[in-house]
Amino acid sequence: MKRYKSRYLAAGLALALCLGGLPLAQASSAEAAAQGQKAALAATDCEGFVWRLDSPNQAQLPRNFRTSKSAFHAPVGKFKLDPAYVPSRKGLDGLDASGSAEFSVGQFQKMTEVLRQQAEGPVYIIDLRQESHGILNGDAVSWYGKRDWGNLGRNQRAVQSDERRRLKAALGKIQYVAPLNKHKLPSGGKAERITQAMTEEQLVTQSGLKYVRITATDHVWPAPECIDQFIRLYRQLPPKAWLHFHCQAGVGRTTTYMALYDMMRNPDVTLKDILYRQHEIGGTYLGYEGAKHQDRTEGWKSVYYADKAEMIQSFYRYVQQNHADGYKVLWSEWLKLQAGKV
């Protein structure tokens, strides 16, 4: 284990600085290992190579759709949670939030109907994807690279520029679009002439909904600037705003941001209840414990899950210390203050 960690720690400092994170000397062991593993992969190792079919153009709700009003389901067995424990719903039904996987045109239309029935105010679509993605012939697609890290290290402006360029270049040409198999390689799929290409932002705004992009890297705890961006949004939300979060699958990043929002809106609810209830309405469980969950077949993702479990606790402490004044201190500023106390 020591050799495993040390292999990544040296490379991690450069990546931490590049992505706006803390120097490794100020990071937890899980955070340091996670940063180091990302640094060990060169950007060229993750370059995109195929248009992945994220969601076909069907008139149904997107995968993993749920709202803060959804009923609880029994916890998934692999997380080894207490099946008898019932988390509090205090503040949850009034959170006015939802989450899902990426959506095609047909799925977006169906989802919009549902959200407009429940929302009393403006609906915000919070797009959490760092990877370049959009709509081709009504299908939701993304430019896939290893680990879904095709845009690793790029800022939001560069990501959206790459996205627009690729979608524009596809229009009028024959493109191969395919789902991925369990080995994350294209399987089946089809080659078709592209007659319609648009960004998700175009799809959302032409329907009269608000669009917000936060370019969070898949599988990992969000970079400080990504959380800062969300806190700034939180500060200026109008009354009765409804927030719909999504990533590619509607699991990791979506659950993370729904949990952050739940904490910020409901600081008097325990962290245990926040994590349990976000899982039991349809998200993943963010409280990963390495020893307890060592039989889970997560492979290379395990170090990132451990990091997220540590950082979600830190964010809860941030909320406890900053909710009274409306989060005037940003997450990145708070992290620096904590590092100075060491």
C-alpha positions as CSV (number, residue, x, y, z in Angstrom):
1,M,0.0,0.0,0.0
2,K,2.8,2.4,0.8
3,R,4.4,1.8,-2.6
4,Y,1.0,2.3,-4.2
5,K,0.5,5.7,-2.6
6,S,4.1,6.9,-3.1
7,R,3.9,6.1,-6.8
8,Y,1.3,8.7,-7.2
9,L,2.1,11.3,-4.6
10,A,5.1,12.9,-6.4
11,A,3.1,13.4,-9.6
12,G,0.1,14.6,-7.7
13,L,1.4,18.1,-6.7
14,A,1.6,19.3,-10.2
15,L,-1.9,18.1,-10.9
16,A,-3.3,19.6,-7.7
17,L,-1.9,23.0,-8.6
18,C,-3.1,22.7,-12.2
19,L,-6.7,21.8,-11.1
20,G,-6.8,24.4,-8.3
21,G,-6.6,21.9,-5.5
22,L,-4.5,21.9,-2.3
23,P,-0.8,21.1,-2.3
24,L,-0.4,17.5,-1.3
25,A,1.2,18.4,2.0
26,Q,-2.2,19.9,3.0
27,A,-4.3,17.1,1.6
28,S,-5.6,13.9,3.2
29,S,-4.0,10.6,2.2
30,A,-7.0,9.6,0.2
31,E,-7.1,13.0,-1.6
32,A,-3.4,12.8,-2.3
33,A,-3.6,9.3,-3.7
34,A,-6.6,10.3,-5.9
35,Q,-4.8,13.4,-7.2
36,G,-1.7,11.3,-7.8
37,Q,-3.5,8.6,-9.8
38,K,-5.0,11.3,-12.1
39,A,-1.5,12.8,-12.5
40,A,-0.1,9.4,-13.5
41,L,-2.3,9.4,-16.6
42,A,-0.9,11.7,-19.3
43,A,-3.5,13.8,-21.1
44,T,-2.9,11.9,-24.3
45,D,-3.9,8.7,-22.5
46,C,-7.4,10.0,-22.1
47,E,-8.0,11.6,-25.5
48,G,-11.5,11.0,-27.0
49,F,-11.8,8.5,-29.8
50,V,-15.6,7.8,-30.3
51,W,-19.0,9.4,-30.2
52,R,-20.6,7.5,-27.3
53,L,-24.3,7.0,-27.3
54,D,-25.4,8.3,-23.9
55,S,-29.2,8.2,-24.4
56,P,-31.3,7.3,-27.4
57,N,-34.0,9.7,-28.6
58,Q,-37.0,8.2,-26.8
59,A,-40.1,9.8,-25.3
60,Q,-39.4,8.6,-21.7
61,L,-37.7,9.9,-18.6
62,P,-33.9,9.7,-18.6
63,R,-32.2,7.0,-16.6
64,N,-31.9,7.3,-12.8
65,F,-34.5,10.2,-12.7
66,R,-35.6,11.1,-9.2
67,T,-36.7,14.1,-7.3
68,S,-36.4,15.3,-3.8
69,K,-40.0,14.2,-3.3
70,S,-39.3,10.6,-4.4
71,A,-40.2,7.8,-2.0
72,F,-37.3,6.1,-0.2
73,H,-36.3,2.6,-1.5
74,A,-34.3,0.0,0.5
75,P,-30.5,0.6,0.4
76,V,-28.5,-1.3,-2.1
77,G,-26.9,-4.4,-0.5
78,K,-23.3,-3.6,-1.6
79,F,-23.2,-0.5,0.5
80,K,-23.9,-2.5,3.7
81,L,-26.1,0.1,5.2
82,D,-28.5,-0.4,8.1
83,P,-31.8,-1.5,6.4
84,A,-33.7,-0.6,9.5
85,Y,-32.5,3.0,9.6
86,V,-35.0,5.5,8.2
87,P,-33.4,8.9,7.5
88,S,-35.2,12.1,8.2
89,R,-37.1,13.8,5.4
90,K,-36.8,17.2,7.1
91,G,-36.4,19.8,4.4
92,L,-36.1,17.2,1.6
93,D,-39.6,17.4,0.1
94,G,-39.2,21.2,-0.1
95,L,-35.7,21.0,-1.6
96,D,-37.1,21.4,-5.1
97,A,-34.4,19.4,-6.7
98,S,-34.0,16.4,-9.1
99,G,-31.4,14.4,-10.8
100,S,-30.9,12.1,-13.8
101,A,-28.5,10.8,-16.4
102,E,-27.9,12.6,-19.6
103,F,-31.0,13.1,-21.8
104,S,-31.9,13.0,-25.4
105,V,-34.3,15.4,-27.1
106,G,-37.3,13.1,-26.4
107,Q,-36.2,12.4,-22.8
108,F,-35.7,16.1,-22.2
109,Q,-39.2,16.9,-23.4
110,K,-40.7,14.2,-21.2
111,M,-38.7,15.4,-18.2
112,T,-39.6,19.0,-18.8
113,E,-43.3,18.1,-18.6
114,V,-42.7,16.5,-15.2
115,L,-40.5,19.3,-13.8
116,R,-43.0,22.0,-14.8
117,Q,-45.8,20.1,-13.1
118,Q,-43.8,20.1,-9.8
119,A,-41.8,23.4,-10.0
120,E,-43.3,26.6,-8.7
121,G,-40.5,28.8,-9.9
122,P,-37.8,28.8,-12.7
123,V,-36.2,25.5,-13.6
124,Y,-32.4,25.4,-13.7
125,I,-30.6,22.5,-15.6
126,I,-27.3,22.0,-13.9
127,D,-25.0,20.3,-16.4
128,L,-22.1,18.7,-14.4
129,R,-20.2,17.2,-17.3
130,Q,-16.6,18.1,-18.1
131,E,-16.6,15.8,-21.2
132,S,-17.7,17.3,-24.5
133,H,-21.2,16.3,-25.3
134,G,-24.4,17.3,-27.1
135,I,-27.2,16.2,-29.4
136,L,-26.8,14.5,-32.8
137,N,-30.0,13.6,-34.6
138,G,-31.9,13.8,-31.4
139,D,-29.7,11.3,-29.5
140,A,-27.5,12.4,-26.5
141,V,-23.9,11.7,-27.3
142,S,-20.4,12.5,-25.9
143,W,-16.9,12.4,-27.1
144,Y,-15.5,9.6,-25.0
145,G,-11.9,9.1,-23.9
146,K,-10.4,6.7,-21.3
147,R,-12.2,7.0,-17.9
148,D,-14.4,9.8,-19.5
149,W,-11.4,12.1,-19.0
150,G,-11.1,13.5,-22.5
151,N,-11.1,17.1,-21.3
152,L,-9.0,16.5,-18.1
153,G,-7.1,19.7,-17.2
154,R,-9.1,22.0,-19.5
155,N,-11.0,25.0,-18.2
156,Q,-14.7,25.5,-18.8
157,R,-14.1,27.9,-21.8
158,A,-11.8,25.3,-23.5
159,V,-14.3,22.5,-22.8
160,Q,-17.2,24.4,-24.3
161,S,-15.1,25.5,-27.3
162,D,-14.1,21.9,-28.0
163,E,-17.7,20.8,-27.7
164,R,-19.1,23.4,-30.1
165,R,-16.3,22.6,-32.6
166,R,-16.9,18.9,-32.6
167,L,-20.7,19.2,-32.9
168,K,-20.4,21.7,-35.8
169,A,-17.9,19.5,-37.6
170,A,-20.2,16.5,-37.3
171,L,-23.2,18.2,-39.0
172,G,-23.8,17.0,-42.6
173,K,-21.2,14.2,-42.3
174,I,-21.5,10.5,-41.6
175,Q,-20.5,9.7,-38.0
176,Y,-20.2,6.5,-36.1
177,V,-22.1,6.6,-32.8
178,A,-22.1,3.6,-30.4
179,P,-22.8,2.6,-26.9
180,L,-19.9,1.2,-24.8
181,N,-19.6,-2.4,-23.5
182,K,-18.4,-3.4,-20.1
183,H,-14.8,-2.9,-21.2
184,K,-15.6,0.7,-22.2
185,L,-15.2,0.0,-25.9
186,P,-17.7,0.8,-28.6
187,S,-20.1,-2.1,-29.3
188,G,-22.6,-2.2,-32.1
189,G,-23.7,1.3,-32.9
190,K,-24.4,2.8,-36.3
191,A,-22.9,5.1,-38.9
192,E,-25.4,7.8,-39.9
193,R,-25.5,11.1,-41.6
194,I,-25.9,13.9,-39.1
195,T,-28.8,16.2,-40.0
196,Q,-29.2,17.9,-36.6
197,A,-26.5,18.9,-34.1
198,M,-26.8,21.2,-31.1
199,T,-25.3,21.8,-27.7
200,E,-27.3,20.9,-24.6
201,E,-27.4,24.6,-23.8
202,Q,-29.2,25.2,-27.0
203,L,-31.7,22.4,-26.3
204,V,-32.4,23.7,-22.8
205,T,-32.6,27.5,-23.4
206,Q,-34.9,27.2,-26.5
207,S,-37.3,25.5,-24.2
208,G,-37.3,28.4,-21.8
209,L,-35.3,26.8,-19.0
210,K,-32.2,28.1,-17.3
211,Y,-28.8,26.4,-18.2
212,V,-25.8,26.3,-15.9
213,R,-22.6,24.4,-16.8
214,I,-20.2,23.2,-14.2
215,T,-17.4,21.2,-15.8
216,A,-16.8,18.6,-13.1
217,T,-14.4,15.6,-13.8
218,D,-16.1,12.2,-13.8
219,H,-15.5,9.8,-10.9
220,V,-13.7,12.2,-8.6
221,W,-14.5,14.8,-5.9
222,P,-15.2,18.2,-7.7
223,A,-12.3,20.7,-8.0
224,P,-12.6,23.7,-5.6
225,E,-13.5,26.1,-8.4
226,C,-16.4,23.8,-9.4
227,I,-17.8,23.9,-5.9
228,D,-17.2,27.7,-5.7
229,Q,-19.2,28.1,-8.9
230,F,-22.1,26.3,-7.4
231,I,-21.9,28.3,-4.1
232,R,-22.1,31.5,-6.2
233,L,-25.1,30.2,-8.0
234,Y,-26.7,29.2,-4.7
235,R,-26.3,32.8,-3.4
236,Q,-28.3,34.3,-6.3
237,L,-31.0,31.7,-6.7
238,P,-34.5,33.3,-6.8
239,P,-37.3,32.0,-4.5
240,K,-38.9,28.7,-5.5
241,A,-36.1,27.8,-8.0
242,W,-36.0,24.2,-9.0
243,L,-32.6,22.7,-9.7
244,H,-32.2,19.6,-11.9
245,F,-28.7,18.1,-11.7
246,H,-27.3,15.6,-14.2
247,C,-24.0,14.0,-15.3
248,Q,-23.5,11.1,-17.7
249,A,-25.1,8.3,-15.8
250,G,-26.9,10.4,-13.1
251,V,-25.0,8.6,-10.3
252,G,-21.7,10.0,-9.0
253,R,-21.5,13.7,-9.9
254,T,-25.3,14.1,-9.7
255,T,-25.6,12.6,-6.2
256,T,-22.6,14.6,-5.0
257,Y,-24.1,17.9,-6.0
258,M,-27.6,17.0,-4.8
259,A,-26.0,16.1,-1.5
260,L,-24.1,19.4,-1.4
261,Y,-27.3,21.3,-2.1
262,D,-29.3,19.3,0.5
263,M,-26.6,20.2,3.1
264,M,-26.6,23.9,2.2
265,R,-30.4,24.1,2.4
266,N,-30.8,21.9,5.4
267,P,-27.7,22.5,7.7
268,D,-29.6,21.1,10.8
269,V,-30.0,17.7,9.2
270,T,-27.2,15.2,10.1
271,L,-24.7,14.1,7.5
272,K,-25.8,10.5,8.0
273,D,-29.3,11.4,7.1
274,I,-28.2,13.5,4.1
275,L,-26.1,10.6,2.7
276,Y,-28.8,7.9,3.4
277,R,-31.7,9.9,2.0
278,Q,-29.9,10.9,-1.2
279,H,-29.1,7.2,-1.8
280,E,-32.6,6.1,-0.9
281,I,-34.3,8.4,-3.4
282,G,-32.2,7.0,-6.2
283,G,-28.6,8.2,-6.0
284,T,-25.4,6.4,-5.0
285,Y,-24.1,6.2,-1.4
286,L,-21.2,8.7,-0.9
287,G,-20.0,7.4,2.5
288,Y,-17.6,4.9,1.1
289,E,-15.5,3.1,3.7
290,G,-12.6,1.1,2.4
291,A,-12.4,-1.6,5.0
292,K,-16.2,-2.1,5.2
293,H,-16.6,-2.1,1.4
294,Q,-13.3,-3.9,0.5
295,D,-15.2,-6.6,-1.3
296,R,-16.7,-4.1,-3.8
297,T,-15.3,-4.6,-7.3
298,E,-14.6,-0.9,-7.9
299,G,-11.0,-1.4,-9.1
300,W,-9.2,1.9,-9.9
301,K,-12.2,3.9,-8.7
302,S,-11.9,2.9,-5.1
303,V,-9.3,5.6,-4.3
304,Y,-11.6,8.2,-5.6
305,Y,-14.6,6.9,-3.7
306,A,-12.5,7.0,-0.5
307,D,-11.5,10.6,-1.3
308,K,-15.1,11.7,-1.9
309,A,-16.2,10.1,1.4
310,E,-13.6,12.2,3.2
311,M,-14.3,15.4,1.3
312,I,-18.1,15.2,1.8
313,Q,-17.4,15.2,5.6
314,S,-15.2,18.3,5.1
315,F,-18.0,20.0,3.1
316,Y,-20.5,19.3,5.9
317,R,-18.1,21.0,8.4
318,Y,-17.9,23.9,5.9
319,V,-21.7,24.2,5.9
320,Q,-21.9,24.1,9.7
321,Q,-19.4,27.0,9.9
322,N,-20.8,29.1,7.1
323,H,-24.5,28.7,6.7
324,A,-25.4,31.5,9.1
325,D,-24.0,34.3,6.9
326,G,-25.2,32.7,3.6
327,Y,-21.8,31.2,2.7
328,K,-19.9,34.4,2.2
329,V,-16.7,32.4,2.5
330,L,-16.2,30.3,-0.5
331,W,-15.2,26.6,-0.3
332,S,-11.8,27.2,-1.7
333,E,-11.2,30.0,0.8
334,W,-12.3,27.8,3.7
335,L,-10.0,25.0,2.6
336,K,-7.0,27.5,2.7
337,L,-8.1,28.6,6.1
338,Q,-8.2,25.0,7.4
339,A,-4.8,24.3,5.9
340,G,-3.4,27.3,7.8
341,K,-4.5,25.8,11.1
342,V,-2.4,22.6,10.6
